[in-house]
Amino acid sequence: MAKISIVIQACLAASIFYLGFTIYSFTNTVNKVVDTYPAILADFNQTTANLDIEGWLDVANKYAEIAPKALQVAQDANVTASEVNKTIVSVNKTVSSVDKKLPQILSEVSAVRTEMVPAVLKESASLRQALPPMITKIDDIVEKSEEISRNATEGAVKGVILSPINLLKDAGSGLKSKVSQ
């Protein structure tokens, strides 16, 4: 009997421990919910603040305003469609006329392909052969132009720098000659 009593007490102790653990877990979960509740409310308030109900009402009112005009446009389109059907008959006649002229156009296109395109290709090939010597000549001209501009620049700089010195030399020579006379 003592063994049964010990087993019962152990089961009772385990049950009490499990009950305490369950109460602790429940309390902990409730605390987490309570902690996140203000954030959830803030998110909800922000979401409701961002909803533009007035804007949607304006859109709905605009649709209600536009709907009669859209119906009128649809009715006008029906009238226009019947007129278009009448026009299609005359277009069909024009198309048959174009169909008759199409072989002539195709023969002209064929002539262009057989006569003009080879001539253009031949001209293009001759230009490809003539371009490299021309480019070489252009490069030579550019190099000579650069050399000429460099020489002209150097001459201008020398002239600007040496002209005051030459003026002083000439003035000195003139004074010497007057003093010697």
JODA-V359910 format. One line per field, one symbol per residue. psi: psi as a letter, one per 30 degrees, with the letter a starting at -180 (. if undefined). burial: 1 if it has 9 or more other C-alpha atoms within 8 Angstrom, else 0. Layout:
# JODA-V359910
psi->???
burial->???
This chain:
# JODA-V359910
psi->eeeeeeeeeeeeeeeeeeeeeeeeeeeeeeeeeeefeeeeeeeeeeeeefkieeeeeeeeeeeeefeeeeeeeeeeeeeeeeeeeeeeeeeeeeeeeeeefeeeeeeeeeeeefeeeeeeeeeeeeeeefeeeeeeeeeeeeeeeeeeeeeeeeeeeeeeefeeeeeeeeeeeeeeeeef.
burial->0000000000000000000000000000000000000000000000000000000000000000000000000000000000000000000000000000000000000011100111000000000000000000000000000000000000000000000000000000000000000
